[in-house]
Every structure is written in structure tokens, then in C-alpha cells.
Amino acid sequence: MITFVNRFDVHGSPAEFERVFDRTSLFFSAQPGFLRHRLLRHADQPGKYVNVAEWESRTAFEQALRQPEFAPHARDLRALSTSDPQLYVSALERSEPQRPHV
């Protein structure tokens, strides 16, 4: 699995950015190898967002980016924001421990 993390600084309307990102999200969710993603909005700084997406593999993620249909999404996001995209692999994971029912 590969995790894609993209930080956005929105210089356009945050509401418009979220609408454009939602369309991009629908595109990616239909691609082979897509698992899930979350778009996080900064709690105290309007216009700052982070997208965290999980993919089955780096290859699947890169193939999605090469789809001709992705170009308009990238263009529309760049018109509203700057971003810092990075790929990560898991180094440590922990989940909430199971608590016994009382």
C-alpha cells in the first residue's frame, strides 16, 4: 500500500476548492487500486487543507495520474491552490485497543 499526502494552500474560495476537490475525489475513487481518502480542513487556518489517500500500490496511483481525464482536475485545483504532494509508506501503525465490554 502507498499513502499519498497532499497539503493545499487555497488562494481562491475555500467553498469552491471543496466543490472542485469533490469532483476530483469522484474521479479518483473510480480508478483501479484506489482504497480511500480524507480531505482535512485546518481547524484554525482557513484555506489550509490536507488530502490523505491510500492506494493499493504506487503503480495504481501513478496510472490514475496518467489518465487523460485527470488533467482538467489538476488544472482546476491549481487555479484555486498551491500544493505539496508526497508519497509515503507505512513505518508504524497502531489502532485503538479493543476494550472489554462491561
N, C-alpha and C positions, 0 to 999 in steps of 0.2 A: 504494500500500500504506500502511496505517496500523499503528502499533505501540501496543498497549495495555500499560501498565506499572502494576501494582497492588502496592503494598507492604502487607503484613499484619503486624500485631502481634497474636499469638494470646494470648488470656487464658484459653482453655479448654485442653483436652488437645491437644497437637500431633498425636498419632496420630489423634484424632477429626477434627481440622481436615483432615488429609491425606485421610481417607476421604470427608469431605463435599466437599472440593475435587475429588477424583477423580470423583465423581458430576457435579459442575458441569462438569468438563472433558469428560465424555462428552456432556453436553447441548450445549456449545458446538461440539464437534468435528462434530456432526451439522448445524450451521447453515450455510446458504449463505454463501460468502465466507470461512469460517474456513480459515486456512492451517496454523498450528502454534502451539504454546505450550510453555513450560517453566515449571514451578514450582520455584523455587530456595529451599533452606533455608539460612539463615545458618550459616556454618561454626563460629562461636564463640558465637552468641547464640541459644539455643533459643527457639522461639516467634516468630522473625522470618523472614518469607518474602517472596519477590518472584515475581510471576507476570508473564511477558513473553509476550504473544500477538501474532501477526501476522495481519492480516486483509487481504483484497483491497481493501477500501475502508472509509471511515468509515461510509458508509451501511449496508453489510453488518453492521458491528459494532453500530450503533445499532438496526438491525432485530432483531438477535438479542436485545438487551436488552429490546425491547418485547414479546417473545413471552410470553404468559401463563405458560408453563411455567417461565420463568426466576425468577419471584417466590419460589417456595419455596427455590430455590438461594441467592438473595440473603439471604433470611431466615435460613437455616441457617448461612451463613458469618458473618453479623452477630452471631449468637448466640455464636460462638466467637472473634471477632476484630474489630478495627477495621482500616480500610484507607484507603489514599490512592491512588485511581485517577487516572491521567493518560493522555492520548493524545499520541503523538509521531509525527513524520515524519522520515525519514532525512535527515541532513545530511552524513554521510560514512560510507562503508563500505569495508572492506578485508578480504580473505581471505588465508589463509596462501598464500604464494607457492609455485608449483609447483617442486619441486626435481628436477633431472635424476637419472635412475636411473644408478647406478654399477655 
